[in-house]
Amino acid sequence: MFGKEKEDLMPKCRMGLNLNRRNDAKLYSSDRIAQLTGNGLLTITPSGGGLEELYSTDELVYFSDVANLVEQLGELLKQPERVTEMARNAWKKAHEEFSTAKVARFIVDLTMRNDRWKQASWSEHVYGMET
């Protein structure tokens, strides 16, 4: 599902899967995570990719394998208020920590070697720069 069809469906959903073709690149996620969290969906993603360093277990659901995913979904379906709370937590983080303005400011500061880039919550994940 793409484009308008996807955009029309997202507001009707409570949860969304953040699946990538590969999970072996640390901190990799497509813009899907921003779309899901930024639109207030509880985001469910594989564990072990490093996203745990950016989002807590009060913000995203992490699963280890299909059986674990099914088990967690079963529990979440019994706790709609927990789903809402976690989705709200992730939405808040996405809008506060990963907003376009904050990311753009980070890119400019890093490029211009302005030390303000170190204030970003993800600055410890910049490699090849002295921190």
N, CA, C and O atoms as a GROMACS GRO file, in nm:
protein
  524
    1MET      N    1   0.084  -0.117   0.000
    1MET     CA    2   0.000   0.000   0.000
    1MET      C    3   0.089   0.124   0.000
    1MET      O    4   0.186   0.132   0.075
    2PHE      N    5   0.055   0.218  -0.084
    2PHE     CA    6   0.138   0.336  -0.100
    2PHE      C    7   0.051   0.461  -0.113
    2PHE      O    8  -0.070   0.453  -0.132
    3GLY      N    9   0.117   0.577  -0.102
    3GLY     CA   10   0.055   0.705  -0.134
    3GLY      C   11  -0.073   0.734  -0.059
    3GLY      O   12  -0.083   0.711   0.062
    4LYS      N   13  -0.170   0.784  -0.131
    4LYS     CA   14  -0.296   0.827  -0.071
    4LYS      C   15  -0.367   0.712   0.000
    4LYS      O   16  -0.426   0.732   0.106
    5GLU      N   17  -0.362   0.595  -0.058
    5GLU     CA   18  -0.428   0.479   0.004
    5GLU      C   19  -0.371   0.453   0.144
    5GLU      O   20  -0.445   0.428   0.238
    6LYS      N   21  -0.239   0.460   0.156
    6LYS     CA   22  -0.175   0.442   0.287
    6LYS      C   23  -0.211   0.556   0.380
    6LYS      O   24  -0.244   0.534   0.496
    7GLU      N   25  -0.206   0.678   0.330
    7GLU     CA   26  -0.237   0.796   0.411
    7GLU      C   27  -0.381   0.792   0.462
    7GLU      O   28  -0.408   0.837   0.573
    8ASP      N   29  -0.472   0.740   0.382
    8ASP     CA   30  -0.612   0.730   0.423
    8ASP      C   31  -0.633   0.621   0.528
    8ASP      O   32  -0.722   0.632   0.612
    9LEU      N   33  -0.553   0.517   0.523
    9LEU     CA   34  -0.568   0.405   0.615
    9LEU      C   35  -0.506   0.432   0.753
    9LEU      O   36  -0.560   0.388   0.854
   10MET      N   37  -0.395   0.503   0.759
   10MET     CA   38  -0.323   0.521   0.886
   10MET      C   39  -0.410   0.578   0.998
   10MET      O   40  -0.400   0.528   1.110
   11PRO      N   41  -0.493   0.679   0.975
   11PRO     CA   42  -0.574   0.731   1.087
   11PRO      C   43  -0.676   0.631   1.141
   11PRO      O   44  -0.730   0.650   1.250
   12LYS      N   45  -0.701   0.527   1.067
   12LYS     CA   46  -0.798   0.426   1.110
   12LYS      C   47  -0.732   0.313   1.189
   12LYS      O   48  -0.801   0.225   1.241
   13CYS      N   49  -0.600   0.316   1.199
   13CYS     CA   50  -0.525   0.208   1.264
   13CYS      C   51  -0.480   0.252   1.403
   13CYS      O   52  -0.460   0.370   1.429
   14ARG      N   53  -0.464   0.154   1.492
   14ARG     CA   54  -0.412   0.180   1.626
   14ARG      C   55  -0.265   0.142   1.636
   14ARG      O   56  -0.191   0.198   1.717
   15MET      N   57  -0.224   0.045   1.554
   15MET     CA   58  -0.087  -0.007   1.560
   15MET      C   59  -0.035  -0.028   1.420
   15MET      O   60  -0.111  -0.041   1.324
   16GLY      N   61   0.100  -0.029   1.409
   16GLY     CA   62   0.162  -0.054   1.281
   16GLY      C   63   0.294  -0.126   1.298
   16GLY      O   64   0.365  -0.106   1.397
   17LEU      N   65   0.328  -0.210   1.202
   17LEU     CA   66   0.454  -0.284   1.204
   17LEU      C   67   0.563  -0.206   1.133
   17LEU      O   68   0.543  -0.154   1.023
   18ASN      N   69   0.677  -0.197   1.196
   18ASN     CA   70   0.795  -0.135   1.136
   18ASN      C   71   0.890  -0.249   1.097
   18ASN      O   72   0.979  -0.286   1.174
   19LEU      N   73   0.870  -0.302   0.979
   19LEU     CA   74   0.952  -0.414   0.932
   19LEU      C   75   1.043  -0.366   0.820
   19LEU      O   76   1.002  -0.291   0.732
   20ASN      N   77   1.166  -0.411   0.825
   20ASN     CA   78   1.265  -0.377   0.723
   20ASN      C   79   1.309  -0.505   0.653
   20ASN      O   80   1.294  -0.615   0.707
   21ARG      N   81   1.362  -0.491   0.536
   21ARG     CA   82   1.411  -0.609   0.464
   21ARG      C   83   1.526  -0.674   0.537
   21ARG      O   84   1.545  -0.796   0.530
   22ARG      N   85   1.606  -0.593   0.609
   22ARG     CA   86   1.717  -0.646   0.686
   22ARG      C   87   1.721  -0.576   0.821
   22ARG      O   88   1.686  -0.458   0.833
   23ASN      N   89   1.763  -0.648   0.921
   23ASN     CA   90   1.768  -0.593   1.056
   23ASN      C   91   1.909  -0.599   1.114
   23ASN      O   92   1.926  -0.597   1.235
   24ASP      N   93   2.008  -0.605   1.028
   24ASP     CA   94   2.145  -0.621   1.077
   24ASP      C   95   2.226  -0.491   1.072
   24ASP      O   96   2.345  -0.492   1.102
   25ALA      N   97   2.163  -0.382   1.037
   25ALA     CA   98   2.232  -0.252   1.036
   25ALA      C   99   2.185  -0.174   1.157
   25ALA      O  100   2.066  -0.142   1.170
   26LYS      N  101   2.278  -0.143   1.246
   26LYS     CA  102   2.241  -0.077   1.371
   26LYS      C  103   2.169   0.056   1.344
   26LYS      O  104   2.213   0.138   1.264
   27LEU      N  105   2.057   0.072   1.414
   27LEU     CA  106   1.974   0.192   1.410
   27LEU      C  107   1.906   0.216   1.275
   27LEU      O  108   1.851   0.324   1.253
   28TYR      N  109   1.910   0.119   1.186
   28TYR     CA  110   1.843   0.139   1.058
   28TYR      C  111   1.692   0.126   1.074
   28TYR      O  112   1.643   0.033   1.138
   29SER      N  113   1.623   0.217   1.018
   29SER     CA  114   1.479   0.208   0.998
   29SER      C  115   1.446   0.305   0.886
   29SER      O  116   1.502   0.414   0.879
   30SER      N  117   1.356   0.266   0.801
   30SER     CA  118   1.314   0.359   0.696
   30SER      C  119   1.234   0.471   0.761
   30SER      O  120   1.218   0.474   0.883
   31ASP      N  121   1.186   0.562   0.680
   31ASP     CA  122   1.104   0.671   0.734
   31ASP      C  123   0.971   0.620   0.789
   31ASP      O  124   0.893   0.697   0.844
   32ARG      N  125   0.946   0.492   0.773
   32ARG     CA  126   0.822   0.432   0.823
   32ARG      C  127   0.804   0.456   0.973
   32ARG      O  128   0.693   0.482   1.019
   33ILE      N  129   0.915   0.447   1.049
   33ILE     CA  130   0.903   0.467   1.193
   33ILE      C  131   0.855   0.608   1.225
   33ILE      O  132   0.777   0.628   1.318
   34ALA      N  133   0.902   0.705   1.149
   34ALA     CA  134   0.856   0.842   1.168
   34ALA      C  135   0.710   0.858   1.129
   34ALA      O  136   0.634   0.930   1.194
   35GLN      N  137   0.670   0.790   1.023
   35GLN     CA  138   0.530   0.797   0.980
   35GLN      C  139   0.438   0.734   1.084
   35GLN      O  140   0.333   0.789   1.116
   36LEU      N  141   0.478   0.618   1.135
   36LEU     CA  142   0.394   0.548   1.233
   36LEU      C  143   0.387   0.625   1.365
   36LEU      O  144   0.278   0.656   1.413
   37THR      N  145   0.503   0.654   1.423
   37THR     CA  146   0.503   0.723   1.552
   37THR      C  147   0.447   0.864   1.538
   37THR      O  148   0.372   0.911   1.624
   38GLY      N  149   0.484   0.932   1.432
   38GLY     CA  150   0.440   1.069   1.412
   38GLY      C  151   0.290   1.082   1.390
   38GLY      O  152   0.233   1.189   1.413
   39ASN      N  153   0.227   0.975   1.347
   39ASN     CA  154   0.082   0.976   1.328
   39ASN      C  155   0.008   0.911   1.444
   39ASN      O  156  -0.114   0.893   1.438
   40GLY      N  157   0.081   0.876   1.550
   40GLY     CA  158   0.016   0.828   1.672
   40GLY      C  159  -0.020   0.681   1.674
   40GLY      O  160  -0.107   0.640   1.751
   41LEU      N  161   0.043   0.600   1.589
   41LEU     CA  162   0.019   0.456   1.594
   41LEU      C  163   0.120   0.391   1.686
   41LEU      O  164   0.237   0.429   1.687
   42LEU      N  165   0.076   0.294   1.764
   42LEU     CA  166   0.170   0.216   1.842
   42LEU      C  167   0.257   0.139   1.743
   42LEU      O  168   0.206   0.064   1.660
   43THR      N  169   0.385   0.159   1.752
   43THR     CA  170   0.478   0.103   1.654
   43THR      C  171   0.542  -0.022   1.711
   43THR      O  172   0.595  -0.022   1.822
   44ILE      N  173   0.536  -0.129   1.633
   44ILE     CA  174   0.587  -0.260   1.672
   44ILE      C  175   0.703  -0.293   1.579
   44ILE      O  176   0.687  -0.292   1.457
   45THR      N  177   0.819  -0.322   1.638
   45THR     CA  178   0.940  -0.338   1.557
   45THR      C  179   1.027  -0.450   1.612
   45THR      O  180   1.020  -0.479   1.732
   46PRO      N  181   1.109  -0.513   1.529
   46PRO     CA  182   1.199  -0.617   1.580
   46PRO      C  183   1.298  -0.562   1.681
   46PRO      O  184   1.346  -0.449   1.668
   47SER      N  185   1.329  -0.640   1.781
   47SER     CA  186   1.430  -0.600   1.879
   47SER      C  187   1.569  -0.628   1.824
   47SER      O  188   1.585  -0.704   1.729
   48GLY      N  189   1.668  -0.565   1.884
   48GLY     CA  190   1.806  -0.593   1.850
   48GLY      C  191   1.866  -0.506   1.741
   48GLY      O  192   1.984  -0.522   1.709
   49GLY      N  193   1.788  -0.416   1.684
   49GLY     CA  194   1.840  -0.329   1.578
   49GLY      C  195   1.895  -0.197   1.631
   49GLY      O  196   1.941  -0.113   1.553
   50GLY      N  197   1.890  -0.179   1.761
   50GLY     CA  198   1.944  -0.057   1.820
   50GLY      C  199   1.842   0.052   1.845
   50GLY      O  200   1.872   0.152   1.911
   51LEU      N  201   1.720   0.035   1.794
   51LEU     CA  202   1.619   0.138   1.817
   51LEU      C  203   1.587   0.152   1.965
   51LEU      O  204   1.532   0.254   2.009
   52GLU      N  205   1.622   0.050   2.043
   52GLU     CA  206   1.603   0.056   2.188
   52GLU      C  207   1.683   0.171   2.249
   52GLU      O  208   1.651   0.217   2.359
   53GLU      N  209   1.785   0.216   2.179
   53GLU     CA  210   1.866   0.329   2.227
   53GLU      C  211   1.796   0.463   2.203
   53GLU      O  212   1.832   0.564   2.263
   54LEU      N  213   1.697   0.464   2.116
   54LEU     CA  214   1.624   0.587   2.085
   54LEU      C  215   1.484   0.589   2.144
   54LEU      O  216   1.435   0.694   2.185
   55TYR      N  217   1.419   0.475   2.147
   55TYR     CA  218   1.282   0.463   2.198
   55TYR      C  219   1.277   0.358   2.308
   55TYR      O  220   1.331   0.248   2.293
   56SER      N  221   1.212   0.392   2.419
   56SER     CA  222   1.201   0.299   2.532
   56SER      C  223   1.088   0.198   2.507
   56SER      O  224   1.014   0.208   2.410
   57THR      N  225   1.078   0.103   2.597
   57THR     CA  226   0.970   0.004   2.589
   57THR      C  227   0.836   0.063   2.634
   57THR      O  228   0.734  -0.006   2.629
   58ASP      N  229   0.836   0.189   2.678
   58ASP     CA  230   0.711   0.260   2.704
   58ASP      C  231   0.666   0.338   2.581
   58ASP      O  232   0.563   0.405   2.582
   59GLU      N  233   0.746   0.329   2.473
   59GLU     CA  234   0.716   0.403   2.350
   59GLU      C  235   0.696   0.311   2.230
   59GLU      O  236   0.610   0.338   2.145
   60LEU      N  237   0.772   0.205   2.221
   60LEU     CA  238   0.759   0.107   2.111
   60LEU      C  239   0.746  -0.032   2.169
   60LEU      O  240   0.786  -0.057   2.283
   61VAL      N  241   0.691  -0.122   2.089
   61VAL     CA  242   0.687  -0.263   2.124
   61VAL      C  243   0.796  -0.332   2.044
   61VAL      O  244   0.803  -0.320   1.921
   62TYR      N  245   0.882  -0.405   2.114
   62TYR     CA  246   0.991  -0.479   2.049
   62TYR      C  247   0.960  -0.627   2.057
   62TYR      O  248   0.917  -0.677   2.162
   63PHE      N  249   0.981  -0.698   1.946
   63PHE     CA  250   0.958  -0.843   1.946
   63PHE      C  251   1.081  -0.915   1.894
   63PHE      O  252   1.157  -0.861   1.813
   64SER      N  253   1.100  -1.037   1.942
   64SER     CA  254   1.219  -1.114   1.906
   64SER      C  255   1.196  -1.211   1.790
   64SER      O  256   1.288  -1.238   1.713
   65ASP      N  257   1.075  -1.261   1.778
   65ASP     CA  258   1.041  -1.354   1.669
   65ASP      C  259   0.890  -1.354   1.652
   65ASP      O  260   0.819  -1.283   1.724
   66VAL      N  261   0.841  -1.430   1.558
   66VAL     CA  262   0.698  -1.428   1.527
   66VAL      C  263   0.615  -1.472   1.647
   66VAL      O  264   0.511  -1.412   1.675
   67ALA      N  265   0.658  -1.576   1.717
   67ALA     CA  266   0.584  -1.623   1.834
   67ALA      C  267   0.574  -1.513   1.940
   67ALA      O  268   0.469  -1.493   2.000
   68ASN      N  269   0.684  -1.443   1.962
   68ASN     CA  270   0.686  -1.333   2.059
   68ASN      C  271   0.596  -1.219   2.013
   68ASN      O  272   0.527  -1.158   2.094
   69LEU      N  273   0.595  -1.191   1.884
   69LEU     CA  274   0.508  -1.088   1.827
   69LEU      C  275   0.361  -1.123   1.852
   69LEU      O  276   0.284  -1.039   1.898
   70VAL      N  277   0.323  -1.246   1.823
   70VAL     CA  278   0.185  -1.290   1.842
   70VAL      C  279   0.146  -1.281   1.989
   70VAL      O  280   0.036  -1.237   2.022
   71GLU      N  281   0.236  -1.324   2.077
   71GLU     CA  282   0.210  -1.319   2.220
   71GLU      C  283   0.187  -1.174   2.266
   71GLU      O  284   0.092  -1.146   2.339
   72GLN      N  285   0.273  -1.084   2.224
   72GLN     CA  286   0.261  -0.944   2.265
   72GLN      C  287   0.136  -0.879   2.208
   72GLN      O  288   0.070  -0.800   2.277
   73LEU      N  289   0.103  -0.910   2.084
   73LEU     CA  290  -0.019  -0.855   2.026
   73LEU      C  291  -0.142  -0.902   2.102
   73LEU      O  292  -0.235  -0.824   2.125
   74GLY      N  293  -0.142  -1.028   2.142
   74GLY     CA  294  -0.253  -1.081   2.222
   74GLY      C  295  -0.270  -1.005   2.352
   74GLY      O  296  -0.382  -0.974   2.392
   75GLU      N  297  -0.160  -0.974   2.417
   75GLU     CA  298  -0.164  -0.897   2.543
   75GLU      C  299  -0.210  -0.753   2.518
   75GLU      O  300  -0.290  -0.699   2.594
   76LEU      N  301  -0.159  -0.692   2.412
   76LEU     CA  302  -0.196  -0.554   2.382
   76LEU      C  303  -0.344  -0.540   2.348
   76LEU      O  304  -0.406  -0.439   2.382
   77LEU      N  305  -0.400  -0.639   2.282
   77LEU     CA  306  -0.542  -0.633   2.248
   77LEU      C  307  -0.630  -0.632   2.372
   77LEU      O  308  -0.744  -0.585   2.367
   78LYS      N  309  -0.578  -0.683   2.482
   78LYS     CA  310  -0.651  -0.683   2.610
   78LYS      C  311  -0.632  -0.553   2.687
   78LYS      O  312  -0.698  -0.530   2.788
   79GLN      N  313  -0.541  -0.466   2.640
   79GLN     CA  314  -0.506  -0.344   2.712
   79GLN      C  315  -0.512  -0.222   2.621
   79GLN      O  316  -0.408  -0.160   2.594
   80PRO      N  317  -0.628  -0.185   2.574
   80PRO     CA  318  -0.636  -0.072   2.480
   80PRO      C  319  -0.582   0.058   2.539
   80PRO      O  320  -0.526   0.140   2.466
   81GLU      N  321  -0.596   0.078   2.670
   81GLU     CA  322  -0.542   0.201   2.731
   81GLU      C  323  -0.391   0.202   2.728
   81GLU      O  324  -0.330   0.308   2.716
   82ARG      N  325  -0.328   0.085   2.740
   82ARG     CA  326  -0.181   0.075   2.731
   82ARG      C  327  -0.136   0.107   2.589
   82ARG      O  328  -0.036   0.176   2.569
   83VAL      N  329  -0.208   0.057   2.490
   83VAL     CA  330  -0.177   0.086   2.350
   83VAL      C  331  -0.180   0.238   2.327
   83VAL      O  332  -0.089   0.294   2.265
   84THR      N  333  -0.285   0.302   2.377
   84THR     CA  334  -0.298   0.447   2.362
   84THR      C  335  -0.185   0.521   2.432
   84THR      O  336  -0.128   0.615   2.376
   85GLU      N  337  -0.152   0.479   2.553
   85GLU     CA  338  -0.046   0.544   2.630
   85GLU      C  339   0.089   0.532   2.560
   85GLU      O  340   0.162   0.631   2.548
   86MET      N  341   0.124   0.412   2.515
   86MET     CA  342   0.252   0.392   2.447
   86MET      C  343   0.257   0.471   2.317
   86MET      O  344   0.358   0.533   2.286
   87ALA      N  345   0.149   0.468   2.241
   87ALA     CA  346   0.145   0.542   2.114
   87ALA      C  347   0.161   0.691   2.140
   87ALA      O  348   0.231   0.760   2.066
   88ARG      N  349   0.097   0.741   2.245
   88ARG     CA  350   0.109   0.882   2.280
   88ARG      C  351   0.252   0.917   2.319
   88ARG      O  352   0.304   1.021   2.280
   89ASN      N  353   0.316   0.828   2.396
   89ASN     CA  354   0.456   0.851   2.437
   89ASN      C  355   0.547   0.861   2.315
   89ASN      O  356   0.632   0.949   2.306
   90ALA      N  357   0.528   0.769   2.220
   90ALA     CA  358   0.612   0.770   2.099
   90ALA      C  359   0.580   0.891   2.012
   90ALA      O  360   0.671   0.952   1.954
   91TRP      N  361   0.452   0.927   2.002
   91TRP     CA  362   0.413   1.045   1.925
   91TRP      C  363   0.482   1.168   1.982
   91TRP      O  364   0.536   1.250   1.908
   92LYS      N  365   0.479   1.181   2.115
   92LYS     CA  366   0.542   1.296   2.180
   92LYS      C  367   0.692   1.300   2.150
   92LYS      O  368   0.746   1.405   2.117
   93LYS      N  369   0.759   1.185   2.163
   93LYS     CA  370   0.902   1.182   2.135
   93LYS      C  371   0.930   1.216   1.989
   93LYS      O  372   1.020   1.294   1.960
   94ALA      N  373   0.852   1.160   1.899
   94ALA     CA  374   0.874   1.186   1.756
   94ALA      C  375   0.862   1.335   1.726
   94ALA      O  376   0.940   1.390   1.648
   95HIS      N  377   0.765   1.400   1.787
   95HIS     CA  378   0.743   1.542   1.759
   95HIS      C  379   0.842   1.632   1.833
   95HIS      O  380   0.875   1.741   1.785
   96GLU      N  381   0.889   1.589   1.950
   96GLU     CA  382   0.983   1.672   2.026
   96GLU      C  383   1.128   1.646   1.988
   96GLU      O  384   1.205   1.741   1.970
   97GLU      N  385   1.167   1.522   1.975
   97GLU     CA  386   1.307   1.487   1.954
   97GLU      C  387   1.346   1.472   1.807
   97GLU      O  388   1.462   1.498   1.771
   98PHE      N  389   1.254   1.433   1.722
   98PHE     CA  390   1.286   1.401   1.584
   98PHE      C  391   1.207   1.486   1.485
   98PHE      O  392   1.180   1.443   1.372
   99SER      N  393   1.169   1.606   1.525
   99SER     CA  394   1.094   1.694   1.436
   99SER      C  395   1.182   1.736   1.319
   99SER      O  396   1.305   1.729   1.327
  100THR      N  397   1.120   1.779   1.212
  100THR     CA  398   1.198   1.823   1.095
  100THR      C  399   1.286   1.942   1.130
  100THR      O  400   1.399   1.952   1.081
  101ALA      N  401   1.236   2.031   1.213
  101ALA     CA  402   1.316   2.148   1.252
  101ALA      C  403   1.440   2.105   1.332
  101ALA      O  404   1.549   2.157   1.311
  102LYS      N  405   1.420   2.010   1.424
  102LYS     CA  406   1.533   1.967   1.506
  102LYS      C  407   1.635   1.890   1.421
  102LYS      O  408   1.756   1.907   1.438
  103VAL      N  409   1.587   1.806   1.332
  103VAL     CA  410   1.678   1.730   1.246
  103VAL      C  411   1.753   1.824   1.151
  103VAL      O  412   1.873   1.809   1.130
  104ALA      N  413   1.682   1.919   1.093
  104ALA     CA  414   1.748   2.015   1.004
  104ALA      C  415   1.853   2.097   1.078
  104ALA      O  416   1.963   2.119   1.026
  105ARG      N  417   1.821   2.141   1.198
  105ARG     CA  418   1.917   2.218   1.280
  105ARG      C  419   2.040   2.132   1.309
  105ARG      O  420   2.153   2.181   1.303
  106PHE      N  421   2.019   2.006   1.339
  106PHE     CA  422   2.128   1.912   1.365
  106PHE      C  423   2.219   1.899   1.243
  106PHE      O  424   2.341   1.906   1.256
  107ILE      N  425   2.160   1.881   1.126
  107ILE     CA  426   2.237   1.865   1.003
  107ILE      C  427   2.321   1.990   0.974
  107ILE      O  428   2.439   1.981   0.942
  108VAL      N  429   2.258   2.106   0.987
  108VAL     CA  430   2.331   2.231   0.964
  108VAL      C  431   2.443   2.247   1.066
  108VAL      O  432   2.557   2.278   1.029
  109ASP      N  433   2.413   2.225   1.194
  109ASP     CA  434   2.515   2.240   1.298
  109ASP      C  435   2.631   2.142   1.278
  109ASP      O  436   2.747   2.180   1.293
  110LEU      N  437   2.600   2.020   1.245
  110LEU     CA  438   2.705   1.920   1.223
  110LEU      C  439   2.791   1.959   1.102
  110LEU      O  440   2.914   1.952   1.107
  111THR      N  441   2.725   1.999   0.995
  111THR     CA  442   2.795   2.038   0.873
  111THR      C  443   2.886   2.158   0.897
  111THR      O  444   2.999   2.164   0.847
  112MET      N  445   2.836   2.253   0.973
  112MET     CA  446   2.911   2.376   0.999
  112MET      C  447   3.004   2.362   1.119
  112MET      O  448   3.070   2.458   1.160
  113ARG      N  449   3.010   2.243   1.176
  113ARG     CA  450   3.095   2.214   1.294
  113ARG      C  451   3.060   2.304   1.413
  113ARG      O  452   3.147   2.342   1.491
  114ASN      N  453   2.932   2.336   1.426
  114ASN     CA  454   2.883   2.410   1.541
  114ASN      C  455   2.850   2.306   1.649
  114ASN      O  456   2.773   2.214   1.625
  115ASP      N  457   2.906   2.321   1.765
  115ASP     CA  458   2.891   2.221   1.871
  115ASP      C  459   2.748   2.200   1.918
  115ASP      O  460   2.722   2.110   1.998
  116ARG      N  461   2.654   2.281   1.871
  116ARG     CA  462   2.513   2.258   1.909
  116ARG      C  463   2.464   2.121   1.866
  116ARG      O  464   2.368   2.069   1.924
  117TRP      N  465   2.528   2.061   1.764
  117TRP     CA  466   2.484   1.929   1.719
  117TRP      C  467   2.491   1.828   1.832
  117TRP      O  468   2.419   1.728   1.830
  118LYS      N  469   2.577   1.852   1.929
  118LYS     CA  470   2.593   1.758   2.041
  118LYS      C  471   2.473   1.759   2.135
  118LYS      O  472   2.460   1.670   2.220
  119GLN      N  473   2.385   1.856   2.121
  119GLN     CA  474   2.267   1.864   2.206
  119GLN      C  475   2.156   1.770   2.162
  119GLN      O  476   2.062   1.745   2.238
  120ALA      N  477   2.165   1.718   2.041
  120ALA     CA  478   2.061   1.626   1.993
  120ALA      C  479   2.065   1.497   2.073
  120ALA      O  480   2.173   1.449   2.109
  121SER      N  481   1.949   1.442   2.101
  121SER     CA  482   1.942   1.321   2.183
  121SER      C  483   2.010   1.201   2.117
  121SER      O  484   2.042   1.103   2.184
  122TRP      N  485   2.032   1.209   1.987
  122TRP     CA  486   2.096   1.098   1.915
  122TRP      C  487   2.242   1.129   1.879
  122TRP      O  488   2.302   1.054   1.802
  123SER      N  489   2.298   1.235   1.933
  123SER     CA  490   2.434   1.276   1.894
  123SER      C  491   2.541   1.172   1.924
  123SER      O  492   2.645   1.170   1.859
  124GLU      N  493   2.517   1.087   2.022
  124GLU     CA  494   2.617   0.983   2.052
  124GLU      C  495   2.626   0.878   1.941
  124GLU      O  496   2.715   0.793   1.943
  125HIS      N  497   2.536   0.886   1.847
  125HIS     CA  498   2.537   0.790   1.735
  125HIS      C  499   2.596   0.849   1.608
  125HIS      O  500   2.579   0.794   1.500
  126VAL      N  501   2.665   0.960   1.621
  126VAL     CA  502   2.737   1.019   1.508
  126VAL      C  503   2.877   0.959   1.510
  126VAL      O  504   2.947   0.966   1.610
  127TYR      N  505   2.916   0.900   1.401
  127TYR     CA  506   3.044   0.832   1.395
  127TYR      C  507   3.140   0.906   1.303
  127TYR      O  508   3.098   0.963   1.202
  128GLY      N  509   3.267   0.905   1.338
  128GLY     CA  510   3.366   0.972   1.256
  128GLY      C  511   3.386   1.117   1.294
  128GLY      O  512   3.457   1.189   1.224
  129MET      N  513   3.323   1.159   1.403
  129MET     CA  514   3.339   1.297   1.453
  129MET      C  515   3.384   1.287   1.597
  129MET      O  516   3.341   1.198   1.671
  130GLU      N  517   3.470   1.377   1.636
  130GLU     CA  518   3.505   1.383   1.778
  130GLU      C  519   3.389   1.444   1.852
  130GLU      O  520   3.333   1.545   1.808
  131THR      N  521   3.351   1.383   1.963
  131THR     CA  522   3.236   1.435   2.038
  131THR      C  523   3.278   1.514   2.158
  131THR      O  524   3.193   1.564   2.231
   0.00000   0.00000   0.00000
